[in-house]
Amino acid sequence: MALPFRQRILLALVLVGVIPTSIALIGWVLAVRGNNPATATRAAVEQLSVTGRDLAQTVDSTRLSPAERKALSSHLRELNRTLSRMQRAEAYARYYYAGLTAAVLALGLLVLYLSVRVGGYLSRQLSRPIDELVGWTSHILREDPLPPDEPQRGAPEFAALRRALREMASGLAQARARQVEAARLRTFREVARQVAHEMKNPLTPIRFAVAQLSRSATAVQKEPLEVLTAEAGRLEALAREFTEFGRLPEGPAAEVDLGELLAELGQTSLPPGMESKLSVQLSTPRIVGHYEPLRRAFSNLLRNAAEACGGSGTVELEVGPLNARGARVVMRDHGPGVPLEIRDRLFEPYVTAKAGGTGLGLALVRQTIEDHGGTIRLEDTPGGGATFVVELAGRKTEDGRRERGTA
């Protein structure tokens, strides 16, 4: 059974400290035992003492002069004193080297202890962040939220890795949300197309029948016929919105000048009591897209602004570059704004704050913007009102790349 990651790190770090220390201790002990100078000196002096005694026994002291006997006796005494001092020195050296060996062994044990302690500390510093990040990958795999971002000890590289994992988890969550939303919109688009087709089939004969009845209707019958005419018109408008929602852009993409498009819509899509103020930066590039869907989308936004303002006031339009390829459009009104309860779902189908609204207009706008590789978001207008920010990067080609417009 494999050891846990922390124990493997601890074992490796301890061995790194233990093995060199043990080799050094063993080598030092062997060197001391084999190279004790007191032992070597004592052996030489003992040999000298033996030869001195042999000399004293061999020489006939009776034939020596008094001076010679005195010199020999002095030599023997000095030899005995030297031997005695060497014995004491050997005993001192034995205790000295024994104590020194004990001190070195204690130092080695201290080094081993510190190796274990430092190894344990380093293993915790390495294994805890790694175990934490491994757990984070499990959270990401299960699509669970990551733990809160709290101050963590450890190397700064682990903090950078945590940030990278959080960004990756956020990106994956957004990608999954976009996939789910794209699948939902594809399904709704197909249903909308079929519903629009089924609605149009009975509406044509109903409209003809109502027109025929209206020519010979009595005064009593005219009111219900007017109701039928109004409701049939409302159903026709709903069928058209379903048709537009379920229809993809057709034909090849072309360059679109958003400044010219919004200038024309400011004159044709607003009621007489409203005016538009358009500001276009000269560096704004043309985007590559489909003119008619974009025209319907921005016209829808302008109509919504006019209805929110009650048909009077000013709509401010700003067009500028998003980057070298894309453009950014800001549409700002000074109406009552969007109710808080629907702000987060404003671009979903069937979500509307208007009485009698179908809730498909802004969903169609978002679909068109996203088909052109862009985004749309809602912001508050300072002083009251709603601000729609549209960022267009150009329509996606068949291989998924962005087409680049020219300025």
C-alpha angles and dihedrals in degrees: 000000000000118000118246116264094254093051092049091053091046092050092049094048093047092049090051089059100034102050099053092042093051092048091050093050094048092048092049094050092049091047092051093048093050099042108044105147094197091059093050093047093048091054091052093048092048089053089050090050092052092051090047092053090048089052092050092050093046098049116080101230092193090070094049123097118245091256092052093049090048091051092048092048091049090050092052093048091049089048091053092048090050091050090049092050091049091052090052091046090050091052090048091048091049092055092040094053091042090055092043090050090050090050092050091047090050090049089049091050089049089052090049091049092049089048090056093046095045090043090052092048094047092045090054091047090052102035100045096059091042092049088047092051092046087054089050090057088056089052090050091048091052091043090239121148116263120247117271117279105257129167108275131193121230141073117335089238089069090053089053090049091051090052091048091051091049091051090047092049090048091049092048091048091050091047091050090048090050091049092050091046092047091051091048092050092047089053093045091047091055092046090048091052092051093044091050090051092049092047095051095054097067096032095070096056090041090055092048092047092050091049091051093048091047091062093061100025122130123229090263092052097048096075096056089043090054089051090051091049093050094046092046089053090049090051090049090052090049090049090051091052090048089050093050092046092052095044123092121211111276131211130019121319119251138185114284124198103212092193092059092042094053092043090056093045091049088063100041107031101049126078119246092260093061133068134193129224110206125194118183125183113222091226092062109122123221112251126224111239148100115302101207098050090047090048091052091047096052091040089055091052091050092049090050090051091050092050092046090052093047093246096299136086135046134304114205118212125191124184122187142146119287091190136317090303109027141056135221124216123192117192114188130184132177100222128120094289129228120310113253094234093065102032095100092047099037095118096046120105116269093016111124141143094203122098108244093011120142096216092229100100100080091036087057090047092053091046091053093047093049091047085060093052094258143117136226128202139174124238134174120259113231107252093020136309139078130290122198116200116199120188116189122190096176131272120297117251123224093269092052099254124127117255112228122229125209125235 
